[in-house]
């Protein structure tokens, strides 16, 4: 199955599973970073290191910024 991503946090007894409709990793990176931050699974150093993955600029073939990949507003609420 394409677009399925999972992670585990055994010490907390938690698992995370994502299904990204288009199968692309770029959305999974943004969503997983946000979920880990919301779960307080990251210390300040790890959170800062992953910040670049939470919102990623998208550019067209000539390099024009066309938008950003980020977690949906519903997830951010």
C-alpha positions as CSV (number, residue, x, y, z in Angstrom):
1,X,0.0,0.0,0.0
2,X,1.5,3.3,-1.0
3,X,1.5,6.4,1.2
4,X,1.4,4.6,4.5
5,X,3.9,5.7,7.1
6,X,4.2,4.5,10.7
7,X,6.3,5.1,13.8
8,X,6.4,3.8,17.3
9,X,7.2,5.2,20.7
10,X,7.5,2.0,22.8
11,X,8.4,3.8,26.1
12,X,5.0,5.6,26.0
13,X,3.1,2.7,24.4
14,X,2.2,4.8,21.4
15,X,2.1,4.2,17.7
16,X,1.5,6.6,14.9
17,X,0.2,5.7,11.5
18,X,-0.4,8.0,8.6
19,X,-2.0,7.5,5.2
20,X,-1.1,10.1,2.7
21,X,-3.6,10.1,-0.2
22,X,-1.1,10.9,-3.0
23,X,1.6,8.6,-1.6
24,X,4.2,11.2,-1.6
25,X,6.7,11.5,1.3
26,X,6.7,15.3,1.4
27,X,3.3,15.4,3.1
28,X,4.2,12.7,5.6
29,X,7.3,14.6,6.6
30,X,5.3,17.7,7.5
31,X,2.5,15.8,9.3
32,X,4.8,13.4,11.2
33,X,6.9,16.4,12.4
34,X,3.8,18.1,13.6
35,X,2.4,15.0,15.4
36,X,5.7,14.4,17.2
37,X,5.8,18.0,18.3
38,X,2.1,17.8,19.5
39,X,2.9,14.6,21.5
40,X,5.9,16.4,23.1
41,X,8.0,13.5,21.8
42,X,10.9,15.8,20.8
43,X,13.3,17.7,23.0
44,X,14.1,21.3,22.0
45,X,17.1,20.2,19.9
46,X,15.2,17.6,17.9
47,X,12.3,19.9,17.5
48,X,14.5,22.7,16.1
49,X,16.3,20.2,13.8
50,X,12.9,19.1,12.3
51,X,11.5,22.6,11.9
52,X,12.5,22.7,8.2
53,X,10.4,19.6,7.6
54,X,7.2,21.1,9.1
55,X,6.7,23.6,6.2
56,X,8.4,23.0,2.9
57,X,8.3,25.4,0.0
58,X,7.2,24.0,-3.3
59,X,8.6,25.4,-6.5
60,X,7.7,24.9,-10.2
61,X,10.2,23.8,-12.8
62,X,11.6,27.4,-13.2
63,X,12.0,27.8,-9.5
64,X,9.0,30.0,-8.8
65,X,7.6,29.5,-5.3
66,X,4.1,28.1,-5.8
67,X,3.1,27.2,-2.3
68,X,4.1,25.2,0.8
69,X,3.6,21.7,2.0
70,X,2.4,21.8,5.7
71,X,0.0,20.1,8.0
72,X,-3.6,21.0,7.3
73,X,-5.4,23.6,9.5
74,X,-7.6,20.8,11.0
75,X,-4.5,19.0,12.4
76,X,-3.1,22.3,13.7
77,X,-6.2,23.0,15.8
